[in-house]
Amino acid sequence: METASNSNWFLYTIPPPPSDAPPLGRPLSKGACFLSMCDLCIQNQQQATEGNPGQCDRTAIMEDYLTVPILVAMSVLAFTLYYLMSKNGGEKSSQAPKTLLDSTIKYSLPLTEKEDISHDTKRLRFGLPSPSHVLGLPVGQHVYLSAKVNGSLVIRAYTPVSSDEDKGFVDLVVKVYHKNTHPNYPDGGKMSQYLNNMGIGDAIDFRGPNGLLVYKGNGTFAIRPDKKSEAKVRKFKHVGMIAGGTGITPMLQLIRCITSNPTDNTKCSLLFANQTEKDILLREELEEVRTSHPEQFKLWYTLDKPPQGWAYSSGFVSTEMIKDHLPAPADDVLIVMCGPPPMIQYACLPNLTKLGHKSENTFAY
């Protein structure tokens, strides 16, 4: 699918400083000034006319000598103008109108596209108020979708797989839980089936931003223990991730943000659990990131029902898997988790505790 993006580029010609000019930011010392004046005097003497043999033209010296700082000043001025205008241009692009202005208000957004990405999963695209709008969702946050299903209000949380770099739309990946496919849930997923049955042009209510974690870039996270608490800002060098099923969406949001920023050196390691190989969502994109950022992003899978010859792990998330494929406990290591509650409660948290990961260095979406 095409991604809407607009870029403005400005080109300025900056005159280069003369070869004998001092480096910017380093003033000439008295000795350097004296030597430069002497050099200019000698040069001027060599170029003297016959009528003034050996005469040093002080006016010419001063004109030549003053040329250097003038050129340097012009270069600095041109660079400053370039920087300020580039900065303003970047601010304009980041100040695109936001859709989610108030987390207590519902915003009705229409479905514009549907795409099958697996046997039971769809990518749904919803239109924003204008082609220049962004959703306005900080990295690490999610939205709530709400709809009346069979007369009852149903609300579910989703993390978009698009970002605020995308204008005019928001994308969701939705796994559809159909009726009579799981013995414990004969009615299937109310919201996922509702979304699956939506037609192009139908609208649904979005609300957000919501969530206790915000990624601010370059390893810096703002995490709230609960909704009423102030966020604690901390910096981490390595982020370990455990995802189950559709719990991959907040991880992908974070992975994209980190690896798309060339100045962000934060490392990511992902342990991704699924039932079968065909259940692995967004696999192609994850493996593309691994290929393009082999030193920054590590990826490992585990399946409940692996095929013959499966090259990765099998079974539930275990202590050994976490130890082998995620970073060891440290003050600059954060472990984030998202998946079915039983996986978080019975597989992730106990095993992380056994390995020595502190509770303040773990976060469950």
N, C-alpha and C positions, 0 to 999 in steps of 0.2 A: 504494500500500500504506500501511496505517496505521503510524504510528510511535508506539511506546510512550513516554510521557513523564509524569513526575509533578512537580508544582510546589507548593510551600508558600508562601503569602503571609501576611505578618503586617502588620497595620495598627495604628499607634499615633497617638494624638492628642497633638501637642506644643503646649503653650500658647505663643502668639507673644509675643516680648518687647515691652515697651511702646515706643511710638513714639519716646520721648526717650532710650531706652537706647543706650549706645555699642555699636559693632560688637563682636561676639565676638572675643576674642583681643587687643583693644586696651584696656589699663587706662586709667582716667580719670587725667588729669594733675592736678597740684595746682590749677592754674588752673581746670580743668573742675570739680573738686570744689567749689572756692570759689564759682564762678558758680552751680552747681546749688544750693548751700546758700542763696545770696542769693535766687535765684529762688523757692525754696520759702518763704523767709521773707517775701518780698513777697507771694506768693500767700496765705500764712497771714494776713498783716496785713489783706489785703483781705477775708478771710473771717472776721475777728475779730468777736466779739460786742460789743454796746454796753457790756457791763460791763467789757470790757477793750479800750478803743479804742487802736489802734496797738500793741497788745501782741503780741509774737512768741511763739507757743507752741512752745518748743523740743522738747517731747515729740512733738507732731504732726509737726514737721519731720523728726525722726529716723525716725519711723515711715514717713513718706512716702519719705524718702531711702533707707531700707533695703529698701523694697519692690522697687526696681529690681534690685539685685544678687541678691535672693532669686529673683525671677522668671527672671533670666538663668541662675542656677544650676540652677533646676528644668528649664529648657529644655535646658541642656547635659546634665544627667543623663538626661532622657528620650531625647535624641538618642543618647547613648552606649549606653543600653540597647537602643534600636532597632538601632543598628549592630552591636552584639555578637550579638544574637539573629539578625539577618539573616545575619551572617557564619557563625554556627554552623549555620544552616539550609543555607547554601550548601555548607559543608563536609560536612554529612551527605549531600547529594545527590551530591557528588563522591566520597564514600567508599562508594559502592555496591559490593557484593561483586564482585571481579574473577574472571574465569574463568582467564585466563592468569597463574598465580602463579609458575610456574617454566618457563623457556624450554627446559629439558632434558626436560620431561615432556610426554607426549602426552595430549590431552584429546579424548575421543570425543564428537562433537556430531551430533545427528540432523538430517536434512533435513526441513524443515517446509513449505516452499513452493517452487514452480518457476514461472518466468515467462519467456516469450519476449520479448526486447527487440529482436531483429533476426533476419534469416534464419538466422544461424548462432551467435547469442549468447544466453545465458540469464542471468537473475538468479536465484541460488540463495540461499535463506534457511535458516540453520541455527539451531536452538534452543540457548540457553544453559542452564545448570543450573537457573535459576529465573527468573521474570518480572522480578525485581529485579536480576539480574546484568547487568554490562556485560562486554565482551570483555576490556578492560584492555590495549588496544594504543595506545601513544603515537603521535601523528601523525608520519608519516614512516617508520614501521616496517611490517613485513609478517609474515605467518604462513606456515608450511610445512604443506601437506597431504600425508599419506602413506597409501598403500593398496597391497595386494597385487593386482597385475594380471597375470593369466595365470601366477601363481606367482612373479612377481618384484616386489620392493619398488620402488614408484615414488614419488618425492618432488618436489613442485613448490611454488614460492613464489607467493603471491597477496596482493594488497593489498585489504582489504575496502573497499566503498564506503559502508558504514555507519560509525558512530563510537561513541565512548563516551557520547554523548548518547542513544543508542538502547539501551534496556534489554530484555533477554530474547531478543535475537537478533543474528546477524551476517549481513550480506549480501555475497555475492561476485558479480562479473560474470565469466562464463566464456565465452570464445569456443571453440566446439567445432570441432576439426580432425578431420573424418571421414576414413575410409579412402578411398584412391584419388581424392582431390581435389587433391593436390599431387604432381607427378611425383617430387620429391625426397624426399617422405615418404609412401610408399604405405600405410604402416600407420596414418597419421594420428597424432593426439595421444593418447598412452596415458591421461594423467590427465583430459584434457578429455572424452574419450569415456566414461571411467569415471564421471565426475561426471554426464554427460548421461544415463547409464543408471541412475543411482540412483533408487530409489523413495522416496516419502514415508515417513519413519520409518527409512530406512537411515541408518547413521552412518558418519562418517569421522574420522580422527585429525587434530587441529589441534595445532600446536606453535609457540610464540612467547612474547614478542615477539622479532623478529629484525631486523637491519639496522644500518647504520652512521650513519644520520641520524635526528635527532629534532628536530621543530619545537616550540619552547617558547612560541611566541606573540610578538606584537609585533615581528616581524622577527628574533627570536633563534633561531639554529640551533646544535645541538650535533652536530658531525660528526667521526667517527673515520676516519683514513686507512685503517685495517685493524682486524680484530677484536681484536688484541692491544694496540692503542694507546689512550691516553686521548683522550676527545673534546675537540675545540677548540671553544669557544663563541664565536660571532661574530654580529654584528648586521648585517642587510642591509635596505636600503630598497626594493629592487626585485628580484623573482625572475623570471628568464626560464625558460620551460619548453619542452622539445622532447619530444613524445610520438609514438610510433608504435603504432597498433593498440591492443591491450589495455594498452599502457604508459600509457594515460590514467588508469588507476585510482589510482596514487599521486599524480598531479597533481590529480585531483579531490578526493582526501582533503585535500591541502594548500590548494587553492582554497576549499573549503568552510570549513575551519577559519579561514582569514584573513578571508573576506568575511562570515562569520556573527558576527564579533566587532566591534562598533562602535568599539572603542578601538584596533583593529589597523589601522594606515594603510599597511601593506606593500602595494606594488603588484605585480601579477602579469601577465605577458604569456605567452600560450601559442601555440606553433606545433604544430599537430596534423596528422600525416601518416598517410594511409591509401591503400589500393589504389583503391577506388571510393567514390562518395558514400554508398552503402548500407552501407558498412563503418564509417562514422563512429559510434562508440559514444557513448552518453550525450549526444548532440548537443543534445537539447531542454534538458537541465539546464544544460549549459554556456552556451547562448545565453540562458537565463533569468538566469543570474548576470551575463552581460555587460549585459543590459538593466537589471538592478537596480543594478549597480555599474559604470557606464560609465567612470568616471574611475579606477577601481581595477583593473579586469580587462579586458585586451585579448585578443581571440581571432582566430586566423588559421588557415586550413586549406591543405593542399596534397594533391593526389591524383595517383596514377600514371596513372589513366585517368579524366580529368574528363569530365563530360557537356558537351554543347554549351551555351554560354552560362554556363559556370561562372564565378562572380564572384571566386574566390580563385586561389591559385597552382596550378601543375601541375608534376609531376616530383619528383625527390628533393630532400631538404633541401639548400639551397645557401647559399653565402656571402651572396648578395643577400637571400634570405629572412630569414636571421638578422639581417642588418644593418637591414633594413626593419621587422621586426616584433618584435624582441627588444631589450632595453636595451643600450646601448653599454657597452663595458668600463669598469669603475670598481671602486674598493675596496668600495663598498657595494652591488654587484650580484652576485648568485649565479645561475648557470645550472645547472638540473637537467635530467636526461635519463632517459628510460625507453622502451625499444622493442627491436626485434630487434637482436642484436649487430652485424650488418653496418651497420645504420643508425648506431649509436653509433660504431663503429670507423672507418667510411669516409666518413660524411657529417657527423656532428656534431662530433667532436673536431678533425679537421683544419681545418674551416671556422672553428670557434671560435678556434683557435690563430692562423689567418690574420688574424682581426679583432682580435687582441690580448687575448683573454680569458685570464687566468692560470689555470694548472691548479688552484691552491688556491681559485679562485672558480668551479670547475665540479664537478659531482657526477653520477655515473651510477649509477642504482639497479641 
